[in-house]
Amino acid sequence: MSSALPAAVWRASQLGHAGIDAVSSGFPALDAELPGAGWPAGMLTELISRESGIGELRLLVPLLRQLTRERRFVVLLAPPLQPYAPALASHGIQLDYLLVVQAPSAADRLWAVEQTLESAAFGALLAWLPQERTRPEHLRRMQSAAQPAGGPVFLFRPLAAQFDASPAPLRLLLLPRPEQRLSVQILKRRGPVMADPILVDLPQPVSTIRPRASTLATAPEPHPMRTIHARHDAPHEGTLN
């Protein structure tokens, strides 16, 4: 058989770049190991960690900054902790294009995912699903909904999920490290197995200059992020259009 294969054919020994639309993660060492050289659009990416607040959102800061500056909406679906608007703004993220969606049940969250991904203004989705009520068919439904999307789709999952089978083409294990760093272990990708984790320096606020005391009282507060409460029996809620 000829060794010359079409560009669209993926070899398991090589990273699969063909046909993958991706947005740079902002970390060159990580991009070099991701299929498409960035966060892939049109597919589900799982970010697995022991707990929330280890820097998982800061890993996505370069992406969120780029998308919101392009006036594309980033949706945070059912985050376990309320995102702190001033901290996000200090990283250069435009809060007008961040939308928090709260959904009480797994069914409501899946419905909100599908509604979000159908929006023409969609930039990226960051979603949290309750591990104890997340079934394989839920993940398959999310992966199917992500395929026509024009941006990255992230699902945050707890540490125990690393041992579960998943239809997500890209799965990353995140572990905190000293000195504002994060260890990124690629558990699954379209490419060869990667044994060693990637160590990334988490982004620092764009402005680290402390304002003078005379300006503290008059410094404007960033606009709060919008919050939508989504229910699948209320189709007028939870959309961006």
Buried (B, 14 or more C-beta within 10 A) or exposed (E): EEEEEEEEEBEEEEBBBEEBEBBBBBBEEBBEBBBBBBBBBBBBBBBBBEEEEBBBBBBBBBBBBBBBEEEBBBBBBBBEEEBEBEBBBBBBBBBEBBBBBBBEEBBBBBBBBBBBBBBEBBBBBBBBBEEEEBEEEBBBBBBEBBEEBBBBBBBBBBBEBBEBEBBBBBBBBBBBBEEEBBBBBBBBBBBEEBEEBBBBEBBEBEEEEEEEEEEEEEEEEBEEBEEBBBBBEEEEBBBBE
